[in-house]
Amino acid sequence: MTNTCVVGLQWGDEGKGKIIDILAKDYDIIVRYQGGGNAGHTLIIDDEKFIFHLIPSGILHPDKKCVIGNGIVFDPRLFLDEVAGLSKRNISVNGNLFVSDRAHVVFPYHKKLDLLIEKQKGNSMIGTTGRGIGPCYTDKVARDGIRVAELLHKEHFKEKLKKTVEEKNRLFVDLYKDEPVSWEEIYEEYCVYAEKISPFVCDTVDLMAKAIDDNKKILFEGAQGALLDVDFGTYPYTTSSNASAGGVSPGIGVSPKQIHDIIGITKAYATRVGSGPFPTEIDGEQGEHIRKKGGEFGSTTGRPRRCGWFDAVAIRHSVRISGVDSLIVTKLDVLDDQETIRICTGYKNDKKVYHNFPADLDVLENCEPIYEEVSGWMEDTSNVRDVKDLPGKAMDYIRTIEEIIGLKVKMVSVGPERLQIVSI
């Protein structure tokens, strides 16, 4: 039995959904362990596009079980919309999709608070998706949250919701000078959701323990990326959960000893959505060209992504904190028409050179990247399926990444389709 974790090594959007879909055939269970509706995993299969925010990307394999763990902040409305979308495409989720009864629930007041807090920050906006993720995690840590298990007990849920909304309304009215929300309306809405989600809800800790006892193969699916990890990312411009591989154990309730292989996903270049430091960002026409060619627009928000060169300093940091064993490089084809490609190997700030990723945002925001340049291949790679057909200079780029990072690249993606993949 080999259980594997797939983790993003950048600021999210690395193409994890496609990779999970490709790998899923070799596993019995696919698990989402952190994040929430702010994730957007995109798959394109036979020209049909799927975007998953909560449901694991392995759901397109009918013989696999998919689990939403307790580390997720769970938006029942979004979940039911995804289930309905799958049903319209004749993809069944009955008996193979499970939701943790310990997952915390996202409510309308979380989303409202998310937007109000962001608006108040002004020029210091983090770039939240507005889906209530941060405020829901805040309630969880403050021990004021409402979990899925409580949602299924109407009277207990009513009392707790009423008290919680009274507290939130004091914030909305007294602090933000905004309109209050109605606990009665939320209660009625979420009681309907509770009835609809109840067939999916179970004790996923027990489910996973039995799966491990039965030697089932498990694939753990991370959301966002390690550079958005609340502890090790570019704080405070991060998500609110542990997006590194370290989030697996508390996010689903399995021992770290049950994670046997960790695969890190990185684009052949770098992107970032929203605010925060981005040392290798490319300005002007070149950055815009990469954005358009790579389709770099958020699958959750539609916002344009900032584009930059491959940042080996940041990747080495992500590899270190997650204990990554091997790499998969995505979107290599986006660089097909670049004559010269840059790789950042260090940061220079105030005469000091950094080869480790610093916690100090002032350094990250004001550093000068130190680049190593390689020649581009100037050939179309989108139709390549065998490694021997990759251009020599493309392989040189991959080998340079391997040498700098110190890990083998096991797979390269050369387009959005499931079959546009090259094993190295």
Secondary structure, 3 states (H helix, E strand, C coil): CCCEEEEECCCCCCCHHHHHHHHHHHCCEEEECCECCCCCEEEEECCEEEEECCCCHHHHCCCCEEEECCCEEECHHHHHHHHHHHHHCCCCCCCCEEEECCCEECCHHHHHHHHHHHHHHHHHCCCCCCCCHHHHHHHHHCCCCCEHHHHCCHHHHHHHHHHHHHHHHHHHHHHCCCCCCCHHHHHHHHHHHHHHHHHHEECHHHHHHHHHHCCCCEEEECCCCHHHCCCCCCCCCCCCCCCCHHHHHHHHHCCHHHCCEEEEEEECCEEECCCCCCCCECCHHHHHHHHHHHCCECCCCCCECEEECEEHHHHHHHHHHHCCCEEEEECHHHHCCCCEEEEEEEEEECCEEECCCCCCHHHHHHCEEEEEEEECCCCCCCCCCCHHHCCHHHHHHHHHHHHHHCCCEEEEECCCECCCEEEC
